[in-house]
Each structure stands twice: as C-alpha cells, then as structure tokens.
Amino acid sequence: MNKSTRDRDLARAEKSMQGSVSRDVAAGLDAVRKIVEESNVQGVHGPVIELFKVTNEALQTAVDVTAGNALFHVVVDNDEVASAILTKMNAAKAPGRVTFLPLSRLTAKVWSFFLLKFF
C-alpha cells in the first residue's frame, strides 16, 4: 500500500470514528494527538481502537458493542505520561475529554483451562 492510499484510508477511518464517538471525546483525542505530535511525547500508544484489527468482519459488531467507549481510551506507558499530556492540555485550555489506560496499572485476567476449552 502506498503512502497516499494509506493516508486516504486513515482519513476515512478517522471521519467514520468521529461519527461514532461523542464530540467531547473526539475533541480530547484530537488534543492528545496534537500535543503528542508537537511536544514529541514518548510512551503514547494511541486509542485502543487503533491498536488492533478485527480480522473477522462478522465479529466487528460484537467487539464494538462489548468494548463501547473504552475503544477510545488512550493507552500510555504509565501515569507520568498521562499526567504530562493532561498538564499540557490544561495549559493550552484544550477542549475535550480523554481517558488514559496506563500499561503500568493494567493486569490481565487469567482464564482457567475449564473456561478456555469451550471457546
């Protein structure tokens, strides 16, 4: 895929995403992107929705419904990264709302073999 095709696809996906999220969250995501780009903030992985791809389109609706607005939470390395971005957002009086998911605070659930064998 060439750069112009990728840029066009990204723009289309962003426009589609903004139609499915509240104005406040869309503004918050835009503010985070701008701050990360302008300040070269390290440790930002992006919104959950951009970090994976559902390869089976039949399951896309199930993923969307189950994850809901959590798809728009921003994954960062730790609390310090989130705090730095929030400080810059507040200083710039940037509009919007954003929820951060610091990887340093997340833990995975361990599923028992009994449950897994049925899936």
Secondary structure, 3 states (H helix, E strand, C coil): CCHHHHHHHHHHHHHHHHCCCCHHHHHHHHHHHHHHHHHCCCCEEEEHHHCCCCCCHHHHHHHHHHHHHHHHCEEECCHHHHHHHHHHHHHCCCCCCCCEEEHHHCCCCCCCHHHHCCC
